[in-house]
Amino acid sequence: MDDGIAHDEVDRIVEAWRREAPQLPVEPLHVLSRISRFARHLDRARKEAFSGHGLEVWEFDVMSALRRAGAPYELSPGTLVQQTLSTSGTMTNRIDRLERRGLVERHRDASDRRGVRVRLTDAGARSVDAAMSDLLAREHDLLAQLPEADRTALADSLRLLLAPLEPDGR
């Protein structure tokens, strides 16, 4: 493999499979194994960014959904379920835990007295903003080796792959 191109662990894995099972069509490994390995590095960076602010990944996910909603930073539990890809039972538990920590609060929906809204507290907003800032710095570092044009092309290609897999199917 001395062709002047930098090689990585995926190249070694693919080469080993080609040697040991030449009948297998291993081409997807070149892309998908790299995505999987990169996702592990991203998960590690996310955990480090969030733990530095006393947050778990799931806490950040719920709070960032509320923060992205815009003022007054509130959503229904059902919308939170949809945006975080969790179940309603899991979301109830998560909201309970965030509420005990003073990061969110529940209140009655003014337009539907049977409904509940979950609102980010000021402390929650400060926490999620700080964690997001730290996360973005780490993500910039992860992408630093890739020129801007290549980042754009990669984002476009990944969008094509993800679209049919996402819940809204677009």
SULPE-V765234 format. One record per run of one state. SS is the DSSP state (H for helix, E for strand, C for the rest). FROM is the first residue (numbers start at 1). LEN is the number of residues. Records with the same first field share a line. If there is no record, write none. Layout:
SS=FROM-LEN / FROM-LEN
This chain:
C=1-8 / 21-6 / 52-5 / 69-5 / 85-3 / 101-3 / 110-2 / 121-1 / 144-4 / 164-7
H=9-12 / 27-25 / 57-12 / 77-8 / 88-13 / 122-22 / 148-16
E=74-3 / 104-6 / 112-9
